[in-house]
Amino acid sequence: MSGEQALPHLLILLNKDVAIMNSLGIDVSKDTLDIALLDSATGEIITNKVPNSIEGHQALQAWLHDHDVFEVHVCMEATGTYGDQVARYLYAQGHSISMLNPIQAKRFSQMQLKRNNTDQVDAILLAKLCQVSDIKLWEPLTSELQELKELVNARKSYIRERTSYKNRLNAPSTSTAVKRSYEKHLEHLDQVIKELEQAIDDLIADNETLDEDISLIVSIPGISHITAASVVAEIGNIRRFDKCKHLVSFSGLAPGSKTSGTSVHHKLKMARFGKQSMRTLMYMPAISAKRHNPLIKPMVEKLEKAGKPTMVIIGAVMRKLMRLIYGVLKSRTPFDPNYRKNQSISI
């Protein structure tokens, strides 16, 4: 299977100018950035390490200038928030940025028969990967989307904390005094979550594009307002996905199979790439859509009649919901259960 088949949302052809750029691999950790500069003409590699701070980012830019590099293709793994700030900083300096799926980087490392596992070696491999693969360029979120993402992530964090304290509160061994402490803390968490949800609502109301996007998604039966806001925060600008299948793969919902000869026939299941957070996010909407979405209910009944396991059906519903989300955002038209019928009549 080709890399394009395995990771369609990441492998999109770049223009020729980007392909001949020098490349910079950055292995990101909380406190430091291991960097490797690869000269596309000579193959020479220069390494360095800087702090993962604004001062370190400025030092990285100065280091590039010291080596007469004023425009470079930066490759990083999309592994979390630690790399976001340096990516935004380098983008603002005019560099091209690619955020790689960690699985893509891992597969390339295996192809190189890498035996040593160090941050510097990882940075070198990322720089080399930029030279041999056609990789989609990254763009930072708008300020509104960035704020929405931060608010949604903060709410999610407090929701997890509230669930943890509720479980402790209900534990049989919890003393009365400790329960009172937990109840007081839960009241505080409820208030914080309520304030965050109000901040999310205010941000959406003040931004016409966000308001329209979320209204379109909410028109799909089974998807709530807060889920719609979370989806928009995760996927950003829908225009960066050329095809619906790219969004499905990005969301970690694409099915994958493994067969070989006559002896290996693994069951179809979701492939191990894409965002785990999106799979988690779409689970409860899928449960609701099974009962209430007029386009999805017949599909569920058909799968149930065929004897498909419950989780297989839920996975199919999650993919269908993501396709519907892509459809309403791309067409800028609210959900219509009779859309296809109306289209055939108009023709």
Secondary structure, DSSP 8 states (H G I E B T S, - for coil): --HHHH-TTT-----HHHHTS-EEEEEE-SSEEEEEEE-TTT--EEEEEEESSHHHHHHHHHHHHHTT-SS-EEEEE--SGGGHHHHHHHHHTT-EEEEE-HHHHHHHHHHTT-----HHHHHHHHHHHHHHS---------HHHHHHHHHHHHHHHHHHHHHHHHHHHT-TT--HHHHHHHHHHHHHHHHHHHHHHHHHHHHHHT-HHHHHHHHHHHTSTT--HHHHHHHHHHH--GGG-SSHHHHHHHTT--EEEEEETTTEEEEEEE-S-S-HHHHHHHHHHHHHHHHH-TTTHHHHHHHHHTT--HHHHHHHHHHHHHHHHHHHHHHT----TTHHHHHHHH-
